[in-house]
Amino acid sequence: MLISLHGIFSSIKFPIAPTGWTPRVSSFGTTNINTVSYGNGTYILGGDSGKLATSTNIVNWTQRTSSFGTTAIYGSAYGAGLHVMAGSAGKLATSPDGVNWTQRTSSFGTTAILDVQFGAGLFVAVGANGKLATSTNGTTWTQRTSSFGTTFIYAVSYARGLWVAVGDFGELATSTDGITWTQRTSSFTSTRIRSVAHGTTGGIVAVGDDGKLALSADGISWAQRTSSFGSTTITAVTAGNETFVAVGFSGKLATSVDSGNSFVQQTVGVGTNWLACAVFGGTTFVAAGANGALSTATVAS
């Protein structure tokens, strides 16, 4: 007996990699963009010289007064109804709307904060000299023992009950509460790990120098994968819509729709400007980097 599968497969949605990347005018001029975040319908870019811009439609970007002066902004996050930006000299600011910003005491002193993320009701900020701090409200911060010693921590990610932090010398640590951290073997040996992201439904991807990329199902056991970047440094990775997007030097960007097992290079229209950051918001990926480079791709429905 023949059974028609047409109706079954037509109702299943398979992940589709974002294509048709479109360069945008970021309002940064030639200033480097270091971080991008999304929350409550607003995209926020942060970069060198304290520059910060917002957009609600990915096309029109408006410069805002960041409260950082000329201090570089390196990390950003949204959670608990609050946008958080962090950067050089231990500076950290919060905003309810992305427009009006207030400086906070970060607990980092003058140590650079390189990333900040939100998950399970907790903000975690990481930075130079192995520093790591947590906050439940974005305004009051407490230093924690990171397990990195004085090694720089470049990025942190959270999903499904697990925090993962990555840094110099291939160091990687995990935590279930953001407070107590355990070092893991990353498979990067001594290569710098620059970014990490949890997949939408599973898998964790870490990326770094020399085009290295590793995949883990649980944050504990890691295996190197072919990144499609060759030996080009991968600066950041993000995830959304069951898709990983990795960006790096020389304007390179690659996508994966098979839980991080394989990556395919995409053309994004930013020339050789290195890309420093990427985020997924709503239905759109945004990637940004050197000289104000910005490109976006909307996921097919």
Secondary structure, DSSP 8 states (H G I E B T S, - for coil): -----HHHHHT----------EE---S-TTS-EEEEEEETTEEEEEEGGG-EEEESSSS--EEE--S-TT--EEEEEEETTEEEEEEGGG-EEEESSSSS-EEE--S-TTS-EEEEEEETTEEEEEEGGG-EEEESSSSS-EEE--S-TTS-EEEEEEETTEEEEEEGGG-EEEESSSSS-EEE--S-TTS-EEEEEE-SSS-EEEEEGGG-EEEESSSSS-EEE--SSTTS-EEEEEEETTEEEEEEGGG-EEEESSTTS--EEE--S-TT--EEEEEEETTEEEEEEGGG-EEEEE---
